[in-house]
Amino acid sequence: MKIDILTLFPEMFVPLKESIVGRAVKRNKIEINLVNIRDFSIDKHKKCDDYPFGGGAGMVMMPQPLADAIEAVDAAHTARRIYLSPKGETFSQKMLPRLGGYGHIVLVCGHYEGIDQRVIDLFIDEEISLGDFVLTGGELPAMVVADCLARFQGGVLSEGSLTDESFTGGLLEYPQYTRPQVFRGLPVPEVLVSGDHAKVDAWRKEQALKLTKERRPDLLEEEK
């Protein structure tokens, strides 16, 4: 899978070079291409923002650099073009199979007061939001989307990791434990060291359901 990330601040994306995502890139499981929008500005000072028509606070990203950047990475519009925006659909685990199926995704990071609406009308396929809050730009959401999609690619995680985690099957993940068996007076639940795999599976399902009922009962309503 290929992900093009269009941004004014490519230096922010160091986290995508580390840990599981970094290894996935090195192993060619996923390609992440950072594109500096300023490189496409025809302004001699590489200006990419201007005052909004109608007045108001802040600046708006201009259409020309964004349009040219998008067309440079996806000239034939074969990719899924996504603008990270608080006005978009809330991002969730359920989106990953669909997004992962596109093969090529372009993530557009806005900044300041956002981007010129004409770029959205002409070039964007969908808008995605991380939640009901506003960030300084789309860079952090783009990193989150790229991270999730990288995990979803075959061969990136160990077998079973995607099936036994929160939101899979509509439940939060059960508690996890590792060595030592007793830590500061707290022991690992006895069932987990019993060697009885059937009892372990039953305990995990029970704990997942209990946690979901306590913390995210809305997930259980969605499954009905």
N, CA, C and O of each residue as an XYZ file, in Angstrom:
896
protein
N       0.836     -1.188      0.000
C       0.000      0.000      0.000
C       0.877      1.247      0.000
O       1.933      1.279      0.631
N       0.427      2.267     -0.713
C       1.154      3.534     -0.762
C       0.317      4.635     -0.130
O      -0.877      4.759     -0.404
N       0.963      5.440      0.726
C       0.303      6.584      1.342
C       1.127      7.829      1.052
O       2.278      7.930      1.477
N       0.539      8.777      0.330
C       1.155     10.082      0.124
C       0.576     11.041      1.153
O      -0.642     11.152      1.288
N       1.444     11.731      1.875
C       0.996     12.697      2.877
C       1.425     14.085      2.443
O       2.618     14.376      2.363
N       0.451     14.942      2.164
C       0.721     16.311      1.717
C       0.655     17.242      2.926
O      -0.372     17.313      3.601
N       1.739     17.947      3.199
C       1.844     18.718      4.423
C       2.759     19.924      4.248
O       3.640     19.926      3.388
N       2.547     20.938      5.061
C       3.469     22.075      5.121
C       4.640     21.791      6.046
O       5.626     22.528      6.047
N       4.538     20.724      6.836
C       5.541     20.453      7.858
C       5.976     18.988      7.839
O       5.676     18.248      8.776
N       6.674     18.560      6.793
C       7.093     17.156      6.701
C       8.034     16.715      7.822
O       8.143     15.525      8.120
N       8.715     17.692      8.445
C       9.637     17.339      9.529
C       8.910     16.823     10.766
O       9.548     16.283     11.668
N       7.597     16.977     10.827
C       6.831     16.497     11.974
C       6.658     14.977     11.975
O       6.265     14.411     12.995
N       6.939     14.312     10.869
C       6.553     12.919     10.709
C       7.624     11.904     11.101
O       7.620     10.770     10.622
N       8.530     12.312     11.964
C       9.576     11.402     12.465
C       8.992     10.132     13.085
O       9.564      9.061     12.879
N       7.878     10.188     13.837
C       7.353      8.956     14.436
C       7.068      7.834     13.445
O       7.137      6.660     13.808
N       6.747      8.180     12.198
C       6.453      7.146     11.214
C       7.710      6.408     10.744
O       7.621      5.426     10.007
N       8.866      6.883     11.171
C      10.115      6.217     10.821
C      10.553      5.227     11.905
O      11.549      4.523     11.742
N       9.807      5.177     13.007
C      10.194      4.374     14.155
C       9.247      3.191     14.369
O       8.180      3.105     13.762
N       9.666      2.295     15.239
C       8.842      1.199     15.748
C       8.246      0.348     14.619
O       8.891      0.125     13.595
N       7.022     -0.119     14.815
C       6.391     -1.063     13.891
C       6.201     -0.456     12.510
O       6.435     -1.125     11.503
N       5.778      0.810     12.448
C       5.556      1.448     11.147
C       6.875      1.602     10.400
O       6.949      1.342      9.199
N       7.907      2.022     11.106
C       9.224      2.168     10.483
C       9.725      0.856      9.910
O      10.282      0.819      8.813
N       9.523     -0.229     10.662
C       9.948     -1.547     10.171
C       9.122     -1.977      8.963
O       9.643     -2.592      8.032
N       7.834     -1.652      8.984
C       6.977     -2.003      7.848
C       7.427     -1.289      6.581
O       7.392     -1.869      5.496
N       7.851     -0.029      6.712
C       8.357      0.725      5.564
C       9.651      0.103      5.050
O       9.828     -0.065      3.843
N      10.551     -0.238      5.965
C      11.838     -0.820      5.561
C      11.662     -2.172      4.881
O      12.458     -2.554      4.023
N      10.610     -2.894      5.272
C      10.353     -4.219      4.695
C       9.434     -4.143      3.476
O       8.984     -5.166      2.959
N       9.162     -2.913      3.025
C       8.337     -2.682      1.833
C       6.918     -3.235      1.967
O       6.296     -3.607      0.973
N       6.409     -3.287      3.201
C       5.021     -3.664      3.420
C       4.096     -2.483      3.150
O       2.926     -2.657      2.809
N       4.641     -1.280      3.308
C       3.886     -0.066      3.065
C       4.852      1.027      2.628
O       5.990      1.075      3.095
N       4.406      1.900      1.740
C       5.228      3.028      1.288
C       4.589      4.322      1.779
O       3.416      4.581      1.510
N       5.361      5.135      2.498
C       4.875      6.418      2.985
C       5.718      7.518      2.360
O       6.929      7.589      2.570
N       5.062      8.367      1.594
C       5.747      9.416      0.847
C       5.316     10.782      1.371
O       4.144     11.146      1.276
N       6.266     11.537      1.927
C       5.971     12.877      2.449
C       6.182     13.909      1.354
O       7.237     13.950      0.720
N       5.170     14.742      1.138
C       5.207     15.751      0.080
C       5.041     17.131      0.703
O       4.044     17.401      1.373
N       6.022     18.001      0.479
C       5.967     19.363      1.005
C       5.135     20.231      0.069
O       5.517     20.466     -1.077
N       4.007     20.698      0.562
C       3.099     21.509     -0.263
C       3.782     22.786     -0.741
O       3.478     23.274     -1.830
N       4.695     23.332      0.051
C       5.387     24.569     -0.322
C       6.173     24.423     -1.626
O       6.368     25.399     -2.351
N       6.613     23.222     -1.915
C       7.383     22.991     -3.136
C       6.561     23.283     -4.396
O       7.126     23.451     -5.477
N       5.249     23.343     -4.264
C       4.375     23.540     -5.420
C       3.825     24.957     -5.519
O       3.071     25.272     -6.440
N       4.200     25.807     -4.575
C       3.723     27.189     -4.618
C       4.422     27.953     -5.734
O       5.639     27.858     -5.895
N       3.644     28.711     -6.505
C       4.241     29.531     -7.568
C       4.650     30.909     -7.053
O       5.225     31.709     -7.791
N       4.352     31.178     -5.794
C       4.765     32.436     -5.177
C       6.280     32.419     -4.959
O       6.833     31.388     -4.576
N       6.950     33.533     -5.194
C       8.405     33.560     -5.078
C       8.883     33.322     -3.654
O      10.024     32.916     -3.436
N       8.004     33.577     -2.680
C       8.350     33.320     -1.282
C       7.767     31.994     -0.782
O       7.807     31.700      0.413
N       7.233     31.210     -1.699
C       6.628     29.915     -1.380
C       5.443     30.054     -0.427
O       5.191     29.180      0.403
N       4.738     31.139     -0.558
C       3.562     31.412      0.268
C       2.452     30.408     -0.059
O       2.198     30.121     -1.229
N       1.794     29.877      0.974
C       0.738     28.890      0.769
C      -0.564     29.258      1.476
O      -1.516     28.479      1.448
N      -0.623     30.422      2.105
C      -1.827     30.816      2.815
C      -2.139     32.284      2.560
O      -1.262     33.051      2.163
N      -3.382     32.671      2.786
C      -3.795     34.060      2.588
C      -5.003     34.329      3.475
O      -5.572     33.414      4.070
N      -5.388     35.618      3.553
C      -6.526     36.011      4.368
C      -7.825     35.486      3.766
O      -7.948     35.405      2.544
N      -8.800     35.127      4.609
C     -10.070     34.608      4.081
C     -10.951     35.703      3.483
O     -11.043     36.803      4.028
N     -11.591     35.398      2.370
C     -12.596     36.311      1.832
C     -13.717     36.448      2.866
O     -14.104     35.473      3.511
N     -14.228     37.663      3.014
C     -15.296     37.906      3.969
C     -14.804     38.274      5.342
O     -15.593     38.583      6.235
N     -13.466     38.240      5.516
C     -12.896     38.600      6.804
C     -12.923     37.453      7.788
O     -13.407     36.364      7.476
N     -12.404     37.698      8.974
C     -12.341     36.667     10.008
C     -10.922     36.425     10.468
O      -9.961     36.886      9.851
N     -10.808     35.695     11.559
C      -9.497     35.429     12.148
C      -8.741     34.371     11.354
O      -9.335     33.513     10.701
N      -7.412     34.455     11.428
C      -6.580     33.413     10.863
C      -6.379     33.496      9.365
O      -6.811     34.438      8.700
N      -5.706     32.477      8.862
C      -5.369     32.383      7.450
C      -5.929     31.088      6.873
O      -6.216     30.139      7.603
N      -6.077     31.067      5.561
C      -6.609     29.893      4.855
C      -5.574     29.430      3.834
O      -4.958     30.249      3.152
N      -5.386     28.115      3.731
C      -4.446     27.586      2.746
C      -4.994     27.795      1.341
O      -6.157     27.501      1.062
N      -4.142     28.306      0.465
C      -4.532     28.682     -0.895
C      -4.729     27.436     -1.781
O      -4.090     26.409     -1.556
N      -5.606     27.530     -2.776
C      -5.892     26.358     -3.606
C      -4.773     25.935     -4.551
O      -4.586     24.740     -4.782
N      -4.023     26.891     -5.103
C      -3.049     26.536     -6.139
C      -1.988     25.532     -5.668
O      -1.818     24.503     -6.322
N      -1.264     25.781     -4.562
C      -0.243     24.807     -4.156
C      -0.835     23.435     -3.836
O      -0.253     22.405     -4.177
N      -1.982     23.431     -3.186
C      -2.622     22.164     -2.828
C      -3.064     21.388     -4.067
O      -2.820     20.186     -4.174
N      -3.709     22.074     -4.992
C      -4.176     21.406     -6.206
C      -3.023     20.815     -6.995
O      -3.102     19.682     -7.468
N      -1.951     21.585     -7.137
C      -0.799     21.094     -7.896
C      -0.112     19.927     -7.190
O       0.369     19.000     -7.843
N      -0.066     19.970     -5.865
C       0.548     18.876     -5.108
C      -0.268     17.593     -5.253
O       0.285     16.511     -5.452
N      -1.580     17.729     -5.151
C      -2.448     16.551     -5.297
C      -2.308     15.939     -6.684
O      -2.179     14.722     -6.820
N      -2.334     16.777     -7.709
C      -2.227     16.270     -9.076
C      -0.843     15.690     -9.357
O      -0.707     14.812    -10.210
N       0.171     16.161     -8.664
C       1.523     15.627     -8.870
C       1.652     14.188     -8.374
O       2.376     13.390     -8.969
N       0.956     13.852     -7.288
C       1.071     12.497     -6.733
C      -0.034     11.571     -7.220
O       0.065     10.353     -7.070
N      -1.094     12.142     -7.807
C      -2.227     11.322     -8.233
C      -2.870     11.939     -9.480
O      -4.031     12.347     -9.463
N      -2.099     11.992    -10.541
C      -2.527     12.682    -11.755
C      -3.808     12.102    -12.355
O      -4.658     12.843    -12.848
N      -3.941     10.789    -12.313
C      -5.104     10.142    -12.935
C      -6.255      9.923    -11.961
O      -7.265      9.318    -12.321
N      -6.111     10.405    -10.741
C      -7.105     10.230     -9.682
C      -7.474      8.759     -9.499
O      -8.646      8.383     -9.546
N      -6.452      7.945     -9.291
C      -6.674      6.531     -8.997
C      -6.598      6.257     -7.498
O      -6.984      5.180     -7.042
N      -6.102      7.230     -6.732
C      -5.986      7.081     -5.287
C      -7.240      7.591     -4.588
O      -8.034      8.324     -5.178
N      -7.415      7.201     -3.333
C      -8.457      7.762     -2.493
C      -7.883      9.001     -1.809
O      -6.915      8.911     -1.055
N      -8.480     10.139     -2.077
C      -7.964     11.411     -1.555
C      -8.745     11.815     -0.312
O      -9.965     11.974     -0.352
N      -8.032     11.977      0.777
C      -8.664     12.220      2.069
C      -8.125     13.502      2.689
O      -6.914     13.705      2.778
N      -9.029     14.349      3.109
C      -8.655     15.573      3.821
C      -8.930     15.360      5.306
O     -10.051     15.022      5.686
N      -7.912     15.554      6.149
C      -8.067     15.412      7.591
C      -8.700     16.682      8.138
O      -8.082     17.747      8.118
N      -9.930     16.572      8.626
C     -10.714     17.744      8.980
C     -11.646     17.447     10.146
O     -12.211     16.355     10.207
N     -11.827     18.393     11.083
C     -12.776     18.173     12.176
C     -14.217     18.066     11.684
O     -15.094     17.646     12.440
N     -14.474     18.437     10.440
C     -15.809     18.333      9.873
C     -16.068     16.976      9.212
O     -17.161     16.735      8.699
N     -15.071     16.095      9.222
C     -15.213     14.821      8.549
C     -15.873     13.748      9.387
O     -16.220     13.973     10.546
N     -16.043     12.577      8.791
C     -16.569     11.411      9.501
C     -15.544     10.960     10.537
O     -14.343     10.967     10.266
N     -16.009     10.572     11.714
C     -15.099     10.177     12.787
C     -14.370      8.885     12.428
O     -14.997      7.889     12.068
N     -13.063      8.911     12.526
C     -12.218      7.766     12.200
C     -12.460      6.630     13.188
O     -12.609      6.863     14.387
N     -12.499      5.402     12.676
C     -12.707      4.238     13.534
C     -12.063      3.008     12.917
O     -11.696      2.990     11.742
N     -11.940      1.986     13.743
C     -11.358      0.715     13.304
C     -12.143      0.123     12.139
O     -11.571     -0.547     11.278
N     -13.444      0.368     12.109
C     -14.286     -0.206     11.061
C     -13.956      0.333      9.676
O     -14.291     -0.292      8.669
N     -13.298      1.491      9.619
C     -12.932      2.070      8.324
C     -11.743      1.361      7.677
O     -11.560      1.438      6.462
N     -10.942      0.675      8.480
C      -9.657      0.182      7.991
C      -9.763     -0.819      6.839
O      -8.987     -0.706      5.890
N     -10.676     -1.788      6.868
C     -10.763     -2.691      5.713
C     -11.048     -1.948      4.411
O     -10.469     -2.257      3.370
N     -11.949     -0.962      4.479
C     -12.269     -0.200      3.270
C     -11.090      0.635      2.811
O     -10.728      0.604      1.634
N     -10.480      1.388      3.734
C      -9.353      2.247      3.360
C      -8.158      1.421      2.900
O      -7.463      1.792      1.954
N      -7.927      0.313      3.570
C      -6.813     -0.550      3.184
C      -6.985     -1.163      1.816
O      -6.010     -1.558      1.177
N      -8.224     -1.245      1.363
C      -8.492     -1.843      0.067
C      -8.200     -0.941     -1.113
O      -8.201     -1.402     -2.255
N      -7.950      0.337     -0.863
C      -7.704      1.255     -1.980
C      -6.317      1.090     -2.594
O      -6.121      1.375     -3.775
N      -5.364      0.635     -1.802
C      -4.014      0.450     -2.347
C      -3.184      1.713     -2.370
O      -1.982      1.666     -2.107
N      -3.798      2.839     -2.679
C      -3.098      4.130     -2.729
C      -4.007      5.185     -2.104
O      -5.151      5.363     -2.522
N      -3.485      5.872     -1.109
C      -4.250      6.904     -0.413
C      -3.436      8.191     -0.362
O      -2.228      8.168     -0.127
N      -4.106      9.294     -0.582
C      -3.483     10.623     -0.441
C      -4.112     11.304      0.770
O      -5.323     11.523      0.804
N      -3.292     11.636      1.759
C      -3.763     12.326      2.954
C      -3.352     13.791      2.869
O      -2.167     14.107      2.764
N      -4.332     14.675      2.915
C      -4.079     16.110      2.811
C      -4.192     16.744      4.192
O      -5.238     16.671      4.837
N      -3.109     17.363      4.632
C      -3.073     17.993      5.951
C      -3.354     19.487      5.822
O      -2.576     20.222      5.216
N      -4.446     19.920      6.384
C      -4.729     21.351      6.426
C      -3.957     22.012      7.556
O      -3.306     21.340      8.356
N      -4.036     23.318      7.613
C      -3.398     24.063      8.692
C      -4.106     25.408      8.820
O      -4.931     25.771      7.982
N      -3.778     26.127      9.861
C      -4.393     27.441     10.103
C      -5.907     27.278     10.224
O      -6.366     26.469     11.030
N      -6.704     28.033      9.435
C      -8.161     27.916      9.483
C      -8.693     26.868      8.506
O      -9.903     26.757      8.309
N      -7.797     26.109      7.901
C      -8.225     25.076      6.972
C      -7.795     25.385      5.552
O      -6.925     26.226      5.327
N      -8.407     24.701      4.589
C      -8.035     24.856      3.189
C      -9.204     25.457      2.406
O     -10.360     25.367      2.820
N      -8.881     26.064      1.283
C      -9.895     26.643      0.403
C     -10.918     25.572      0.018
O     -10.550     24.478     -0.411
N     -12.191     25.892      0.174
C     -13.265     24.929     -0.073
C     -13.224     24.361     -1.489
O     -13.654     23.229     -1.714
N     -12.714     25.132     -2.439
C     -12.690     24.656     -3.823
C     -11.761     23.468     -4.004
O     -11.972     22.648     -4.898
N     -10.735     23.365     -3.167
C      -9.877     22.177     -3.214
C     -10.677     20.951     -2.787
O     -10.562     19.886     -3.392
N     -11.487     21.106     -1.741
C     -12.333     20.005     -1.283
C     -13.330     19.615     -2.367
O     -13.512     18.432     -2.654
N     -13.971     20.606     -2.965
C     -14.986     20.339     -3.987
C     -14.412     19.658     -5.222
O     -15.059     18.800     -5.822
N     -13.206     20.039     -5.595
C     -12.627     19.555     -6.857
C     -11.743     18.317     -6.717
O     -11.634     17.519     -7.648
N     -11.113     18.161     -5.548
C     -10.053     17.155     -5.464
C     -10.198     16.122     -4.352
O      -9.502     15.107     -4.378
N     -11.073     16.343     -3.380
C     -11.131     15.472     -2.208
C     -12.295     14.483     -2.307
O     -13.408     14.853     -2.680
N     -12.019     13.218     -1.965
C     -13.051     12.181     -1.997
C     -13.811     12.069     -0.685
O     -15.009     11.788     -0.681
N     -13.128     12.285      0.417
C     -13.799     12.222      1.718
C     -12.984     12.965      2.766
O     -11.782     13.178      2.610
N     -13.669     13.353      3.837
C     -13.020     14.010      4.962
C     -13.101     13.099      6.185
O     -14.123     12.459      6.431
N     -12.018     13.050      6.941
C     -11.957     12.205      8.133
C     -11.521     13.045      9.323
O     -10.620     13.877      9.219
N     -12.173     12.815     10.453
C     -11.861     13.507     11.701
C     -11.451     12.496     12.761
O     -11.931     11.363     12.760
N     -10.561     12.904     13.671
C     -10.217     12.028     14.797
C     -11.240     12.120     15.919
O     -11.306     11.227     16.763
N     -12.032     13.176     15.944
C     -13.015     13.329     17.015
C     -13.492     14.757     17.119
O     -13.169     15.603     16.285
N     -14.263     15.012     18.153
C     -14.878     16.326     18.321
C     -13.933     17.289     19.046
O     -14.194     17.711     20.173
N     -12.852     17.617     18.384
C     -11.890     18.589     18.897
C     -11.113     19.134     17.714
O     -11.139     18.560     16.626
N     -10.420     20.248     17.932
C      -9.691     20.902     16.854
C      -8.203     20.928     17.175
O      -7.805     21.320     18.272
N      -7.384     20.510     16.217
C      -5.928     20.540     16.350
C      -5.366     21.693     15.521
O      -6.097     22.329     14.762
N      -4.077     21.957     15.666
C      -3.457     23.042     14.909
C      -3.301     22.698     13.438
O      -3.126     23.593     12.610
N      -3.361     21.417     13.101
C      -3.213     21.020     11.708
C      -3.552     19.562     11.525
O      -3.881     18.869     12.488
N      -3.475     19.093     10.293
C      -3.825     17.710      9.984
C      -2.694     16.722     10.115
O      -2.866     15.542      9.811
N      -1.527     17.183     10.567
C      -0.367     16.292     10.626
C      -0.550     15.151     11.627
O      -0.281     13.996     11.298
N      -0.998     15.457     12.833
C      -1.197     14.399     13.827
C      -2.275     13.405     13.386
O      -2.059     12.199     13.505
N      -3.435     13.863     12.879
C      -4.400     12.896     12.343
C      -3.847     12.042     11.208
O      -4.146     10.850     11.123
N      -3.041     12.646     10.335
C      -2.455     11.877      9.231
C      -1.545     10.777      9.760
O      -1.524      9.670      9.223
N      -0.790     11.084     10.817
C       0.075     10.067     11.422
C      -0.752      8.935     12.009
O      -0.383      7.767     11.890
N      -1.870      9.274     12.643
C      -2.736      8.251     13.236
C      -3.312      7.344     12.147
O      -3.282      6.121     12.281
N      -3.829      7.931     11.084
C      -4.404      7.140      9.992
C      -3.336      6.256      9.351
O      -3.583      5.079      9.088
N      -2.154      6.816      9.098
C      -1.067      6.042      8.483
C      -0.632      4.901      9.392
O      -0.387      3.792      8.917
N      -0.532      5.160     10.691
C      -0.146      4.132     11.659
C      -1.151      2.984     11.651
O      -0.764      1.817     11.596
N      -2.443      3.316     11.706
C      -3.484      2.284     11.712
C      -3.462      1.456     10.431
O      -3.604      0.234     10.471
N      -3.284      2.127      9.299
C      -3.267      1.414      8.027
C      -2.030      0.528      7.904
O      -2.098     -0.554      7.323
N      -0.902      0.982      8.447
C       0.318      0.177      8.409
C       0.129     -1.114      9.200
O       0.555     -2.183      8.761
N      -0.509     -1.016     10.364
C      -0.763     -2.199     11.184
C      -1.660     -3.196     10.457
O      -1.573     -4.403     10.682
N      -2.518     -2.680      9.588
C      -3.521     -3.501      8.920
C      -2.949     -4.279      7.735
O      -3.604     -5.181      7.213
N      -1.738     -3.938      7.310
C      -1.137     -4.612      6.158
C      -0.622     -5.991      6.551
O      -0.068     -6.170      7.636
N      -0.805     -6.956      5.670
C      -0.361     -8.312      5.939
C       1.132     -8.397      6.191
O       1.927     -7.791      5.472
N       1.514     -9.154      7.217
C       2.917     -9.367      7.528
C       3.545     -8.303      8.399
O       4.725     -8.403      8.735
N       2.775     -7.267      8.780
C       3.333     -6.203      9.627
C       3.295     -6.622     11.086
O       4.278     -6.442     11.805
N       2.172     -7.182     11.537
C       2.020     -7.646     12.915
C       2.044     -9.166     12.959
O       1.843     -9.831     11.942
N       2.293     -9.711     14.148
C       2.274    -11.153     14.311
C       0.855    -11.677     14.147
O      -0.112    -10.951     14.377
N       0.736    -12.929     13.753
C      -0.566    -13.533     13.513
C      -1.426    -13.477     14.770
O      -0.958    -13.828     15.853
N      -2.662    -13.047     14.643
C      -3.573    -12.982     15.777
C      -3.658    -11.621     16.424
O      -4.602    -11.348     17.165
N      -2.680    -10.750     16.158
C      -2.663     -9.441     16.816
C      -3.873     -8.591     16.438
O      -4.399     -7.860     17.277
N      -4.320     -8.677     15.184
C      -5.443     -7.870     14.744
C      -6.785     -8.441     15.172
O      -7.772     -7.711     15.265
N      -6.827     -9.748     15.436
C      -8.097    -10.358     15.814
C      -8.357    -10.276     17.308
O      -9.511    -10.313     17.736
N      -7.296    -10.165     18.113
C      -7.455    -10.103     19.564
C      -7.071     -8.731     20.084
O      -6.125     -8.601     20.861
N      -7.802     -7.702     19.660
C      -7.526     -6.359     20.149
C      -8.817     -5.572     20.266
O      -9.865     -6.004     19.787
N      -8.735     -4.418     20.905
C      -9.925     -3.607     21.129
C     -10.625     -3.269     19.822
O      -9.986     -3.016     18.801
N     -11.958     -3.271     19.877
C     -12.880     -2.924     18.789
C     -13.075     -4.052     17.783
O     -13.955     -3.970     16.926
N     -12.259     -5.109     17.878
C     -12.496     -6.259     17.014
C     -13.640     -7.067     17.606
O     -13.573     -7.484     18.762
N     -14.678     -7.288     16.831
C     -15.848     -7.986     17.336
C     -16.713     -7.133     18.244
O     -17.585     -7.656     18.938
N     -16.481     -5.814     18.250
C     -17.318     -4.912     19.024
C     -16.997     -4.840     20.494
O     -17.792     -4.305     21.266
N     -15.849     -5.366     20.913
C     -15.483     -5.359     22.328
C     -14.126     -4.711     22.549
O     -13.289     -4.675     21.647
N     -13.915     -4.198     23.761
C     -12.583     -3.759     24.162
C     -11.741     -4.981     24.488
O     -12.279     -6.042     24.802
N     -10.434     -4.838     24.415
C      -9.557     -5.979     24.656
C      -9.476     -6.310     26.138
O      -9.524     -5.424     26.992
N      -9.353     -7.582     26.425
C      -9.192     -8.075     27.794
C      -7.854     -7.627     28.380
O      -6.956     -7.265     27.620
N      -7.686     -7.639     29.721
C      -6.413     -7.251     30.342
C      -5.287     -8.208     29.956
O      -5.508     -9.404     29.768
N      -4.084     -7.664     29.841
C      -2.901     -8.453     29.496
C      -1.895     -8.446     30.648
O      -1.778     -7.457     31.372
N      -1.170     -9.556     30.811
C      -0.167     -9.678     31.871
C       1.091    -10.346     31.319
O       1.021    -11.120     30.364
N       2.235    -10.046     31.919
C       3.479    -10.727     31.577
C       4.305    -10.913     32.858
O       3.811    -10.608     33.943
N       5.535    -11.399     32.763
C       6.373    -11.623     33.938
C       6.747    -10.308     34.625
O       6.861     -9.271     33.971
N       6.937    -10.356     35.949
C       6.875    -11.499     36.864
C       5.438    -11.873     37.217
O       4.511    -11.097     36.987
N       5.265    -13.053     37.771
C       3.924    -13.526     38.085
C       3.288    -12.723     39.214
O       2.067    -12.583     39.273
N       4.127    -12.192     40.114
C       3.647    -11.305     41.174
C       4.448    -10.012     41.095
O       5.679    -10.040     41.105
N       3.757     -8.883     41.016
C       4.429     -7.580     40.950
C       3.845     -6.655     42.010
O       2.659     -6.326     41.986
N       4.702     -6.242     42.938
C       4.308     -5.353     44.036
C       3.046     -5.830     44.740
O       2.141     -5.057     45.052
N       3.026     -7.120     44.974
C       1.923     -7.715     45.715
C       0.725     -8.119     44.886
O      -0.194     -8.755     45.403
N       0.712     -7.763     43.604
C      -0.418     -8.103     42.741
C      -0.062     -9.305     41.863
O       0.854     -9.222     41.045
N      -0.782    -10.423     42.027
C      -0.493    -11.607     41.205
C      -1.243    -11.586     39.880
O      -2.257    -10.904     39.733
N      -0.734    -12.331     38.936
C      -1.455    -12.578     37.684
C      -2.669    -13.451     38.008
O      -2.557    -14.370     38.820
N      -3.820    -13.188     37.397
C      -4.978    -14.062     37.628
C      -4.616    -15.531     37.438
O      -3.954    -15.897     36.467
N      -5.054    -16.359     38.369
C      -4.659    -17.758     38.410
C      -4.996    -18.501     37.119
O      -4.253    -19.389     36.702
N      -6.095    -18.148     36.497
C      -6.529    -18.856     35.294
C      -5.494    -18.746     34.174
O      -5.373    -19.653     33.350
N      -4.745    -17.636     34.140
C      -3.795    -17.420     33.049
C      -2.540    -18.284     33.175
O      -1.800    -18.446     32.205
N      -2.302    -18.829     34.344
C      -1.137    -19.708     34.530
C      -1.582    -21.148     34.783
O      -0.790    -21.992     35.203
N      -2.876    -21.417     34.519
C      -3.415    -22.749     34.785
C      -3.053    -23.760     33.706
O      -3.042    -24.966     33.952
N      -2.753    -23.254     32.498
C      -2.477    -24.159     31.387
C      -3.729    -24.668     30.697
O      -3.639    -25.415     29.723
N      -4.895    -24.273     31.187
C      -6.169    -24.704     30.603
C      -6.610    -23.649     29.585
O      -7.162    -22.614     29.958
N      -6.365    -23.914     28.307
C      -6.616    -22.923     27.261
C      -8.103    -22.583     27.116
O      -8.449    -21.447     26.791
N      -8.965    -23.547     27.352
C     -10.398    -23.290     27.262
C     -10.834    -22.304     28.341
O     -11.617    -21.390     28.083
N     -10.313    -22.501     29.556
C     -10.644    -21.590     30.654
C     -10.053    -20.203     30.407
O     -10.678    -19.195     30.738
N      -8.847    -20.145     29.825
C      -8.221    -18.858     29.499
C      -9.074    -18.104     28.486
O      -9.328    -16.911     28.653
N      -9.517    -18.794     27.439
C     -10.353    -18.155     26.421
C     -11.649    -17.645     27.017
O     -12.095    -16.542     26.702
N     -12.257    -18.458     27.886
C     -13.518    -18.046     28.512
C     -13.307    -16.828     29.403
O     -14.127    -15.910     29.408
N     -12.203    -16.818     30.161
C     -11.894    -15.675     31.043
C     -11.680    -14.410     30.228
O     -12.170    -13.342     30.594
N     -10.960    -14.526     29.139
C     -10.690    -13.356     28.300
C     -11.979    -12.792     27.700
O     -12.168    -11.576     27.667
N     -12.859    -13.663     27.229
C     -14.128    -13.189     26.676
C     -14.967    -12.511     27.757
O     -15.600    -11.483     27.516
N     -14.962    -13.102     28.946
C     -15.713    -12.521     30.065
C     -15.176    -11.145     30.437
O     -15.949    -10.217     30.673
N     -13.843    -11.012     30.491
C     -13.220     -9.737     30.850
C     -13.456     -8.684     29.766
O     -13.700     -7.518     30.076
N     -13.385     -9.091     28.508
C     -13.620     -8.157     27.404
C     -15.044     -7.611     27.469
O     -15.263     -6.412     27.295
N     -15.999     -8.484     27.716
C     -17.391     -8.068     27.816
C     -17.610     -7.160     29.023
O     -18.325     -6.162     28.933
N     -16.991     -7.508     30.155
C     -17.116     -6.702     31.376
C     -16.566     -5.299     31.165
O     -17.214     -4.317     31.526
N     -15.360     -5.196     30.577
C     -14.744     -3.895     30.327
C     -15.588     -3.049     29.376
O     -15.760     -1.847     29.577
N     -16.105     -3.696     28.345
C     -16.909     -2.967     27.359
C     -18.192     -2.439     27.984
O     -18.593     -1.306     27.715
N     -18.839     -3.249     28.815
C     -20.054     -2.805     29.495
C     -19.779     -1.620     30.402
O     -20.594     -0.703     30.501
N     -18.612     -1.639     31.075
C     -18.275     -0.583     32.023
C     -17.871      0.713     31.328
O     -18.278      1.799     31.741
N     -17.063      0.592     30.265
C     -16.425      1.776     29.682
C     -17.015      2.232     28.348
O     -17.049      3.429     28.064
N     -17.479      1.287     27.529
C     -18.011      1.646     26.210
C     -19.277      0.869     25.902
O     -19.309      0.106     24.936
N     -20.333      1.046     26.709
C     -21.575      0.315     26.423
C     -22.154      0.632     25.047
O     -22.932     -0.149     24.499
N     -21.767      1.795     24.484
C     -22.254      2.153     23.154
C     -21.802      1.151     22.094
O     -22.492      0.948     21.095
N     -20.640      0.524     22.313
C     -20.166     -0.483     21.355
C     -21.094     -1.692     21.318
O     -21.310     -2.280     20.259
N     -21.638     -2.060     22.467
C     -22.552     -3.195     22.511
C     -23.864     -2.849     21.833
O     -24.487     -3.708     21.210
N     -24.291     -1.591     21.948
C     -25.517     -1.165     21.282
C     -25.356     -1.208     19.766
O     -26.292     -1.550     19.042
N     -24.150     -0.854     19.289
C     -23.899     -0.848     17.850
C     -23.978     -2.250     17.253
O     -24.343     -2.410     16.089
N     -23.636     -3.271     18.050
C     -23.617     -4.646     17.550
C     -25.003     -5.265     17.485
O     -25.178     -6.313     16.863
N     -26.004     -4.630     18.123
C     -27.351     -5.201     18.135
C     -28.025     -5.064     16.767
O     -29.167     -5.491     16.595
